[in-house]
Every structure is written in structure tokens, then in C-alpha cells.
Amino acid sequence: MANAAPASTLACYRVAQEALSNASKHGKAQHIDVELSLERNELCLTITDDGQGFDPLALRSHKKGGGFGLIGMQERLKMLQGRLETISTPGVGTQIVAMIPLKDEVLSHKFAYNGGGTT
């Protein structure tokens, strides 16, 4: 992510932080996989766990929009025109997919990190 915008980098970090916390605290996961990739001009963060899982529709209707952690992740990504997908099944585990569009100047490497300035 050396060429990703700071806001995108921070969003990935915070989404990963929240998803890992949720998998551990709520899902009681034993294994968690984290993958970061570049797909079709988007930064893609995928977190998959083997925890207890949950019914995303039931959570939304029960808490009017989901848990506060999920809402925070959605709002953070929304500010970057990104999106969050939550795939979960009770007893199976959960997968969180965060997609953040990257700007053309990031993809063309016009700007490089050089200790604080741009080139």
C-alpha cells in the first residue's frame, strides 16, 4: 500500500482492527485470515474467520442498521466512496470485504512517498 492515499490506508487499518476485534470478541474465532489486494482499481481488504457467525439480516433489524462496529466500518468506507460487504452464517463464520476505489494518480504512481513530500 506504499502508493495508496493516507485516508485509504487509515480506513483499511481501522476496518481490519474492528473486524479482528469482532471476530475475537463476538465470534470467538480460532483462525482469522486477512488479505489485502488490488482488484480493478480498488483496494480490497478481506477478513475471514471461523467463528460463530451471525445472521446479518437479524442483526440489522434488531439494532436498526447493525452493530456499532459494522456501522462505523460502513461510514468510514462511505466517506471514501467505498463499500462494505458482510457475509456470515451462524455456526460457520464471517467474511468482511471492504472495497476502496483508488484515484488515477495513485494508480499511475505520480505521487511517491519520500518522507513527507511529493515528487
Summary of the structure (lengths in Angstrom):
residues: 119
radius of gyration: 15.6
end to end distance: 17.1
largest distance: 50.3
contacts: 341
relative contact order: 0.22
helix: 36%
strand: 27%
